[in-house]
């Protein structure tokens, strides 16, 4: 589990697969170090909505990032 996946689990305990959230965050931002905890959480919540709408797409995206 990556540092970001652990952070996702800490900030968004409802997340079932943090790889999916990390993948969408990376799609939007590329690098994640510049996000504050608040921004990271907000963006994670947005990602969750996209994941719910297309779980198969979320898995494909995670795999494309090697997650």
N, C-alpha and C positions, 0 to 999 in steps of 0.2 A: 504494500500500500504506500503510495507516495505521500509526501508532506501535505500536499493540497487535499488529497483524499481524506487524510486524518482531520484536517481543518474543516472540511465539508461535514464530516460526521459530527464534529464538535459543535459547529455553528448551526447545522441543519440536521438534527437527529432523525428526522422523518425520512431522510434520503435512504432509499434501498440500495442503490448502486452508485457510490460516489464517483466512479469512473465516468459515468454519463454526464454528471454535472461538470466535472473537470474538463471534459472534452468540449462542452458548449462554452465554458469560460475561455478556453484556449482558442476556440473558433472566433470568438468575439474580440479577444484581447491579445492573443499570441503569448505574451508573458503576463504573469499574474502578480509579481512582486510589488507593483505600484499600487495595488488596490488596498484601501483600508479595510479593516474587518467589517465595517458597516457596508461598504460598497460590495465587498466579497459576498456578504450575506444577501444583500438585495439582488445582486446578479445571479446568485445561486437559486433564489426563489423564482426568478424569471425563467431560469433554465429548467426548473422543475415543471413548469407549465408546458414548456416545449416537449419535454421528455414524456409527460403524460399523454400529449397529443400524438406522439409517434415513437413508441418505445423501441421498435425495430430500427428506426433511423438513428436513435440515440446509441444503440449498440454498435451499429455500423460506424458511426462517427468515432466512438471510443476506440474501436479497433483500428481505425485509420490513424489514430495518434499513438498507437502501440500501447494503449491502456487496457 
